[in-house]
Amino acid sequence: MEINELKQIVEALLIATPEPLTDARFQACLGEGEIQLPLTEIIAELQADYINSDRSFFIKEVAGGFQIVTRAEYEHYIKGLFSKSGKLRLSQAALETLAIVCYRQPVTRNDIESIRGVSSDSSLRTLLDRKLLEIRGRDEGPGRALLYRTSAEFLQYFGLNSVNDLPKLREVEDILVEEQDDLV
């Protein structure tokens, strides 16, 4: 199979799938007997094509796969296309809970509540319902509490390839100090 045909196949798959396209899913789509090139090589070729033709979109590595995303300068127009804002609304409590899980995962409900100082049942339920968190087993300690961690949907929604792409806590503290200094 020619590289141009493979690029067209990958492009069609990227457009058709709502979740990131992984190499395993791509190879499964090709089937037996097809020339099997790594997806990353074909993505690099497509990306170069998009850059050379000054497209309004590009391919981004997200949640262990690839997705076609629009460039930021077109966000205003895309928002106008949809009746709702497209933004996920979370309460302050849910955001606090999500941040704790992001940086401490896997974590139990008791660990979250000891950091926040209040019950987190409602926040955890909301985050699980919205598929931003998932249950990933049980703790080895007494009571065998459930362990929570971020999900692939979390990575996809926030445009991250892994939780390692999150800013380090020290970086967040530095940004907050700078913002406070700007206000004074």
N, C-alpha and C positions, 0 to 999 in steps of 0.2 A: 504494500500500500504506500502511495506517495505521501510525502510530508504535507503537501497542500490539502490532500483529502483528509489526512489525520487532523489538521488544523480546523477544517470545516466541521468535522465530527465533534471535536472538543468544543468548538464555539457553539454548536447546536445543543450539546449537552449542558453547557454552562447557562445558556438561555432558558432551557427547558426545566432545569431543576431548581426548586426553591432553597435547597440546602447546599452547602459547599460540596463540590465535586472532588472526591478523593481519588488517588491513583488506583486503589483497589476497585472502586466502582467503575472507573473508566476502563480498566483492563477487563472487567466482567462484561461490560457493554460490547467490547470488541469481539469477544468470543474466541473459540479455539481456532488455531490456524492463521490468525491475523498476525501481522507484524506488530510486536508489542514494544513500543518505545515508552520510556517513562513519561508520565504526564508533565513533569516539570520541564522537560525539554520542549515539548509542544507549547506549553504555556509561555515559555520564554520567547519563542518565535512569534506567537500571537501578540504578546505584549509589545514586541518590537514593531510589529505591523501597526498596532493601535497608536503607538507613539509617533511613528512616521507619518500617519495619516491624520494626526491631530484630532482624535476622537473625543467624544464627550464622556467616555467611560474607559475603565481600565480593569485589569484582573488583579484581585487582591487575595492574598493567602489569609484564610479565615478558618478557625476551628479545625485545623488539620486538613483542609481542602482549599479549593479555589472558587471564587465567585466573581461575576462581573458586577462592578459597582460604578455609579456615576461620579464624576468629579464634583468636588464640593461647590464650585461656583454655580452649579445648576440646581442646588438644593431648593432655592426659593421657588423655582418654576415647578419642581416636582411636588413640593408641598401644595402648591396651588391646584395640582391635578387631583389630589385626594381630599375628600371632605373632612376627614379627621386629621389631626396634627401628625399622626404617625409616631408620636413620642409616647413612650411608656411612662405612665404616671405612677409613682410610688410615694407612699407616705414617708415622713422623716424616720419613723420607727423601722419601716421596711428597708430604707436605704442604709440605716445604721447596721441592721442585721445582715444585709447583703455585704457590706464592707467588712464586717467581722468574719464572715464565712470566706470571703475572697482571700483575706490575708492570714487566716488561721486554719484553713481546711486541711484535712477533714476535722469537723468540730461538732460537739454535742450541743443540745439545747441548753443544758446547764452551763456550759462554758460561755455561750452567747449571753445568757442571762446574768452571769457573774460579771461580765464586762459591761453590759448595758445597765444592770441594776434593776431591771423590770422584766416582767414576763414577755416572752417573744413568740408565744404560740400563734397569735394572729398573723404576725409578720412572716413567720416561717410558712404558715398555710398559704398566704398570699404568694410568696415567692415560689413555693412548690406548684401552686395552681398555674402560675405564669411560666412555669418550666425554666425559671432562672436558677433554681437549685434542684438538687436531686439527693435522694438518700443513697448512701454508698456503704451500707453494711452497719455493723454494730460495734460499739466500743468493747474492749476486753475487760473493762472494769466492772464493778458491782452494778447490777441492774441492766447491764448490756444496752446502754442508751444508743439511740440511732445516731449515725454520723452523717452530717450534711456536707455537701461540697457543691461548687458551681457546676453547671451543666454545659453541654455543647451549645445549647440555645443561648446561654449567657454569653459565651465567647462570640457566637455569631452576631447577637444583638449589639454588642459593644465593639465589634470589629477587631477582635483579638485572635491571635493564632493559639496562644496558650496563656495561662494565668501568669506566666513569667513576663509577659508583655505589660502587665500592670505597673504603674509607677511604684517605686520603692517608697516605703513609709517615710524615709528620710527626705526624699524628694518632695513629697506632699507637705511635710512640715516646713520645708524651705519656702515653698510657694505661699503657704499661709502666712508665714512671717513677712515675706515680701509684700503681700497684699495689705497686711496690717500696717506696715511701714508707709505704704503709699497713702493710706487713709489719714495718717497722723500729720 
